[in-house]
Each structure stands twice: as C-alpha cells, then as structure tokens.
Amino acid sequence: MRPVVESSDESADLWRREKIRFQAPYRDEQIVAYLFLPKQGNAPYQCLLYLGSADILQPGSGEKITPIRYVLQSGRAMLYPIYNYSLDRYSKLPDDPVAQRDAVLTWRRDLGASIDYLSTRKDIHPGKLAYMGGSLGSPVAPMLLFSEDRIKVAILLSAGLRPLGLLPEADPINFLPRMKMPTLMVTGKYDTILPVETAQEPMFRKLGASPKHKRHVMLPTGHGVQGPEVRNQLAGEVLDWLDRYLGKP
C-alpha cells in the first residue's frame, strides 16, 4: 500500500497535523501515524519520532494526541507512530514471554517503517531525525535503537532499567551498550517507579554512547518530568541537546 495522507488539520496555532496510513512490514497490517509540522520555520524540518507512556496501551485514537509545544515552537516536526497494541491499533498485550518478545520486535519494525516513510517526504530532513521516549518509550528504546543508525540523537524522559518481558531478548540491559548515539536522559529525582540508584543510574552507566555524548539530568519531580513546575528547565535541556547534535533549525 502506498502511503496515504487521510486528513490534514490546520486549526492549531503552532502546527498542521496530518493523519497518515502506510503498510506495516509484517502480516497484512497498516500503520497509522500522526505528523505535526510546525507553522514557523523552514522545511526540510528536523523531526522527532515519539513513543510515550504506557497510557497508549489501551483503546483510543491518536486524534487526541497533543504534541510537545516547545518542540514545534523551535521549528521542528514530530511524528507519533501508532505502535502495534496501542490506541488506533489496540489489542491486549500477550502474557506469554515469547509473544511479549515478538511484540517488542513489531515495535522495532514499526519504527523502521516510520523512518522509511519520512524519507519519502521532501519537507522532512532524512539526516536529522531524533527519537524521544517517555516512560514506556524510554525503557524500550535500547531494543528499538541499537541497530537504527538513521536516528542521530535520543532523548529519554522518565527513564530507567525495566525488563519488558522474561526473555533476555526483551531486557534493555542487553542492548544498552550498543545504543551509541548521543543520548540525553531526563529523570525525576524522587521517582519511585524507576528509582535513581536501582534503575536510572544503572541505565545511564550501561549506555553505549561515550561519556561526552551522554548526559543525565535529574529534575525535582517524581516519575513524570513534564509538569509545569519543571517545563522550562526540561525544554531548555531538550532543545540545547537537539541544537548540539542536529543543529539549530
């Protein structure tokens, strides 16, 4: 199936949203994705591919997604692929360890197909792509990115080590040393879900990026690091990291 732009919405102040559908690289499935293009700045745009929290693992619609405003204000685009088992493509994640491993593999293939799609667009710069994960999207990042050299920089929010299944193929600790792109981790100092000593610091130490190309910032919050009390600090860290490795838009 050729990619199809199913709808375009210009109603927001900072962006135009496109709903896109294209072929998944497995079974007879299609991937839905929501692309947010900034109304300021010049194409071809840098683009962040986003995978958020476990809240996406339920029935719903990506029509309700709101992108990160400071990213769009900076003149960058954001793509929200709808990963297998989430929102528009929801089905219950299996309990069987082998099926859980295979689910992670479909997410890796969804990410690859999404990057393939972006490479067809003249308004997206194919050499300036970033990955941003939030909560679920951060622990799973090593399995998605260790072999994906088209992603030039990673930003992991609310990050920490957490096995995603019972098999070694679903444990990020086995992939972190091969995740070598520049990586920014932003976490909560008071996170009780992924604590500093047992989850955050071990993940940061295992990251394969060289010490000068990885950074761990702890904000005075719990697990969520995108609240209003830290928004300006978070935005500064993220945009400085993107400017450093992708250049200013």
C-alpha positions as CSV (number, residue, x, y, z in Angstrom):
1,M,0.0,0.0,0.0
2,R,1.3,3.5,-0.9
3,P,1.3,6.0,2.0
4,V,-1.9,7.9,2.2
5,V,-2.5,11.2,4.0
6,E,-6.0,10.6,5.2
7,S,-6.6,14.1,6.7
8,S,-5.0,17.4,7.4
9,D,-5.9,19.8,10.2
10,E,-4.7,23.4,10.3
11,S,-6.7,24.5,13.3
12,A,-3.9,24.6,15.9
13,D,-1.9,27.8,16.3
14,L,1.6,26.2,16.1
15,W,1.2,23.2,13.8
16,R,-0.5,21.4,11.0
17,R,-1.5,17.8,11.8
18,E,-1.6,15.1,9.2
19,K,-3.0,11.6,9.8
20,I,-1.1,9.1,7.6
21,R,-1.5,5.5,6.9
22,F,1.1,3.2,5.3
23,Q,2.0,-0.5,5.1
24,A,3.5,-2.3,8.1
25,P,6.4,-4.6,7.3
26,Y,4.6,-7.7,8.7
27,R,1.4,-9.5,8.2
28,D,-1.3,-7.6,6.3
29,E,-1.4,-4.6,8.6
30,Q,-1.2,-0.9,8.2
31,I,0.5,1.7,10.5
32,V,-1.3,4.8,11.4
33,A,0.9,7.8,12.3
34,Y,0.2,11.5,13.2
35,L,2.7,14.0,11.8
36,F,2.8,17.5,13.3
37,L,4.5,20.1,11.1
38,P,5.5,23.5,12.5
39,K,3.8,26.6,11.1
40,Q,7.1,28.5,11.8
41,G,10.5,27.6,10.5
42,N,11.6,26.3,7.1
43,A,11.4,22.9,5.5
44,P,13.1,20.4,5.4
45,Y,12.4,20.0,9.1
46,Q,14.2,18.1,11.7
47,C,11.8,15.5,13.1
48,L,11.4,13.7,16.5
49,L,9.8,10.3,16.5
50,Y,7.9,9.9,19.8
51,L,6.9,6.9,21.8
52,G,5.2,7.9,25.1
53,S,3.9,6.3,28.3
54,A,2.0,3.1,28.9
55,D,-1.2,5.1,28.6
56,I,-1.1,4.3,24.9
57,L,-1.6,0.6,25.6
58,Q,-5.4,0.9,25.6
59,P,-8.2,1.5,23.1
60,G,-8.3,5.1,21.8
61,S,-7.4,7.4,19.0
62,G,-4.3,9.3,18.1
63,E,-6.6,12.1,17.1
64,K,-6.4,13.2,20.8
65,I,-2.6,13.4,20.7
66,T,-1.2,16.8,21.6
67,P,2.5,17.3,20.5
68,I,5.1,18.9,22.7
69,R,4.7,22.6,22.2
70,Y,8.3,23.7,22.7
71,V,9.5,21.2,20.1
72,L,7.1,22.7,17.5
73,Q,7.9,26.2,18.6
74,S,11.5,25.5,17.9
75,G,10.7,24.9,14.2
76,R,10.9,21.1,14.4
77,A,8.3,18.4,13.4
78,M,7.1,15.5,15.5
79,L,5.9,12.1,14.3
80,Y,3.7,9.9,16.5
81,P,3.6,6.4,15.0
82,I,0.8,4.3,16.4
83,Y,2.7,1.2,17.5
84,N,1.2,-2.3,17.5
85,Y,-1.0,-2.9,20.6
86,S,-1.7,0.8,21.1
87,L,-4.5,3.3,20.5
88,D,-5.9,3.0,16.9
89,R,-4.2,-0.4,16.6
90,Y,-5.0,-1.6,20.1
91,S,-5.2,-5.3,21.1
92,K,-4.2,-6.6,24.5
93,L,-0.5,-7.3,25.0
94,P,0.0,-11.0,25.4
95,D,1.2,-12.6,28.7
96,D,3.3,-15.3,27.1
97,P,7.0,-14.4,27.2
98,V,7.7,-15.3,23.6
99,A,4.7,-13.3,22.5
100,Q,5.9,-10.3,24.6
101,R,9.3,-10.5,22.9
102,D,7.6,-10.7,19.5
103,A,5.6,-7.6,20.4
104,V,8.8,-5.6,21.0
105,L,10.0,-6.8,17.6
106,T,6.9,-5.4,15.9
107,W,7.6,-2.0,17.6
108,R,11.1,-2.1,16.2
109,R,9.7,-2.7,12.7
110,D,7.0,-0.1,13.2
111,L,9.8,2.4,14.0
112,G,11.8,1.4,10.9
113,A,8.8,1.7,8.6
114,S,8.0,5.1,10.0
115,I,11.5,6.3,9.2
116,D,11.2,4.8,5.7
117,Y,8.0,6.9,5.3
118,L,9.7,10.1,6.5
119,S,12.5,9.5,3.9
120,T,9.9,9.9,1.2
121,R,8.9,13.4,2.2
122,K,10.6,16.5,0.9
123,D,9.6,18.5,3.9
124,I,11.5,16.3,6.4
125,H,15.3,16.2,6.6
126,P,16.2,12.5,6.5
127,G,19.6,13.1,8.1
128,K,18.2,15.0,11.1
129,L,16.0,12.5,12.9
130,A,15.7,12.1,16.7
131,Y,13.9,9.7,19.0
132,M,12.1,10.8,22.1
133,G,10.7,8.3,24.6
134,G,8.6,9.0,27.6
135,S,8.2,6.4,30.4
136,L,7.4,3.3,28.3
137,G,9.2,4.7,25.4
138,S,12.5,5.1,27.4
139,P,13.0,1.6,28.7
140,V,12.1,0.1,25.3
141,A,14.4,2.5,23.5
142,P,17.6,0.2,23.5
143,M,15.7,-2.6,21.7
144,L,14.4,-0.1,19.1
145,L,17.6,2.0,18.5
146,F,20.6,-0.3,18.9
147,S,20.6,-1.1,15.2
148,E,19.0,2.0,13.8
149,D,21.7,4.4,12.6
150,R,19.2,6.7,10.9
151,I,18.3,8.1,14.4
152,K,21.1,10.6,15.2
153,V,20.2,11.5,18.7
154,A,18.0,10.1,21.5
155,I,16.1,11.8,24.4
156,L,14.8,9.5,27.2
157,L,12.3,11.0,29.6
158,S,11.4,9.3,32.9
159,A,14.0,6.6,32.0
160,G,15.4,3.7,33.9
161,L,16.1,0.0,33.5
162,R,13.0,-2.1,33.4
163,P,12.8,-5.6,31.8
164,L,9.9,-5.7,29.2
165,G,9.5,-9.5,29.4
166,L,11.0,-12.6,30.9
167,L,13.4,-13.4,28.0
168,P,16.8,-11.8,27.5
169,E,15.7,-10.5,24.1
170,A,13.2,-8.3,25.9
171,D,15.6,-6.9,28.6
172,P,17.1,-3.5,27.7
173,I,20.3,-4.2,29.7
174,N,21.4,-6.5,26.9
175,F,21.1,-3.8,24.2
176,L,22.2,-0.6,26.1
177,P,25.9,-1.0,25.3
178,R,25.1,-1.0,21.6
179,M,23.0,2.2,21.8
180,K,25.8,4.6,20.8
181,M,24.0,7.7,19.5
182,P,24.2,10.8,21.7
183,T,21.6,10.4,24.5
184,L,20.0,12.7,26.9
185,M,18.3,11.2,30.0
186,V,15.9,13.4,32.0
187,T,14.5,11.8,35.1
188,G,12.8,12.5,38.3
189,K,14.9,12.7,41.5
190,Y,12.1,11.4,43.5
191,D,10.9,8.7,41.0
192,T,9.6,5.7,43.0
193,I,8.7,3.7,39.8
194,L,12.2,3.9,38.3
195,P,14.4,4.9,41.3
196,V,17.7,6.7,40.9
197,E,20.0,4.2,42.4
198,T,18.4,1.0,41.1
199,A,17.1,2.0,37.7
200,Q,18.2,5.4,36.4
201,E,21.9,5.3,37.2
202,P,22.5,1.7,36.1
203,M,20.8,2.5,32.7
204,F,23.0,5.6,32.3
205,R,26.2,3.7,33.1
206,K,25.3,1.0,30.5
207,L,24.5,3.4,27.7
208,G,27.0,2.8,24.8
209,A,27.4,6.5,24.0
210,S,30.8,7.9,25.0
211,P,30.8,9.9,28.3
212,K,31.0,13.2,26.5
213,H,28.0,12.3,24.3
214,K,25.6,11.3,27.1
215,R,24.0,13.4,29.8
216,H,21.8,12.6,32.8
217,V,19.7,15.4,34.2
218,M,17.6,14.8,37.4
219,L,14.7,17.2,38.0
220,P,13.0,17.7,41.4
221,T,9.9,15.6,40.5
222,G,8.6,12.1,40.7
223,H,8.2,9.8,37.7
224,G,6.6,12.4,35.4
225,V,9.1,15.0,34.3
226,Q,6.9,17.1,32.0
227,G,4.9,19.0,34.7
228,P,4.5,22.8,34.7
229,E,7.0,23.2,37.6
230,V,9.9,21.9,35.5
231,R,8.7,22.6,32.0
232,N,11.1,25.5,31.3
233,Q,14.1,23.5,32.5
234,L,13.1,20.4,30.6
235,A,12.6,22.4,27.4
236,G,16.0,24.1,27.8
237,E,17.7,20.8,28.2
238,V,16.0,19.1,25.3
239,L,16.4,22.0,22.8
240,D,20.0,22.5,23.7
241,W,20.7,18.8,23.1
242,L,18.9,18.9,19.7
243,D,20.8,22.1,18.8
244,R,24.1,20.5,19.7
245,Y,23.7,17.4,17.6
246,L,21.2,18.3,14.9
247,G,22.0,22.0,14.6
248,K,19.6,24.9,15.0
249,P,16.5,24.6,12.8
